[in-house]
Amino acid sequence: MAKFVVNRAVTTRGSSVKVDGDLAIGRHRFQLVVVDSQGNRSRPAIVTVVIKGRRTIPIPIPIVR
């Protein structure tokens, strides 16, 4: 699970990253750069995520009989 820290890269070998979900309320800007097996780097893809508040989502638990 990735913990995002300002100005610190998160590196993964897979095509996805699991986030810790502990982002503070406010705007967060993320940049993604992909590096292929030859070391070629993609142009950065930049996205801004806005966290507006915290919400608890109940998870249904199945009843086993």
Phi, psi and omega per residue, in radians:
M1 nan 2.313 -3.088
A2 -1.519 2.358 3.020
K3 -1.898 2.021 -3.108
F4 -1.424 2.251 3.096
V5 -2.209 2.383 -3.097
V6 -0.952 2.281 3.097
N7 1.096 0.414 3.065
R8 -2.126 2.194 -3.104
A9 -1.243 2.559 2.992
V10 -1.949 2.142 -3.087
T11 -1.981 2.401 3.098
T12 -2.499 2.635 3.087
R13 -1.553 -0.333 -3.112
G14 -1.521 -3.127 -3.113
S15 -1.658 0.126 3.094
S16 -2.534 2.889 3.107
V17 -2.428 2.323 3.113
K18 -1.557 2.268 -3.052
V19 -1.758 2.570 -3.096
D20 -1.230 -0.252 3.086
G21 1.272 0.306 -3.081
D22 -1.922 0.600 3.125
L23 -1.308 2.444 3.113
A24 -1.231 2.730 3.058
I25 -1.087 2.393 -3.137
G26 2.324 -2.920 -3.114
R27 -1.637 2.403 3.120
H28 -2.307 2.293 -3.122
R29 -1.918 2.223 -3.123
F30 -2.062 2.574 3.120
Q31 -2.258 2.316 3.134
L32 -2.037 2.248 3.040
V33 -2.223 2.237 -3.139
V34 -1.801 2.364 3.113
V35 -2.058 2.188 -3.137
D36 -1.496 -3.140 -3.067
S37 -1.139 -0.335 3.077
Q38 -1.587 -0.008 3.129
G39 1.565 0.074 3.091
N40 -1.250 2.354 -3.120
R41 -1.845 2.424 3.082
S42 -1.363 2.887 2.987
R43 -1.214 2.585 -3.121
P44 -1.149 2.400 2.964
A45 -1.802 2.186 -3.052
I46 -2.050 2.347 3.110
V47 -2.401 2.539 3.060
T48 -1.897 2.278 3.112
V49 -1.976 2.346 3.120
V50 -1.963 2.084 3.059
I51 -1.670 2.040 -3.059
K52 -1.686 -0.399 -3.127
G53 3.111 3.073 3.135
R54 -1.812 2.487 3.117
R55 -2.501 2.329 3.084
T56 -1.590 2.234 3.136
I57 -1.931 2.039 3.140
P58 -1.179 2.444 3.119
I59 -1.873 2.065 -3.133
P60 -1.147 2.405 3.112
I61 -1.898 2.110 -3.121
P62 -1.171 2.509 3.096
I63 -1.621 2.171 3.128
V64 -1.755 2.193 -3.129
R65 -1.936 nan nan
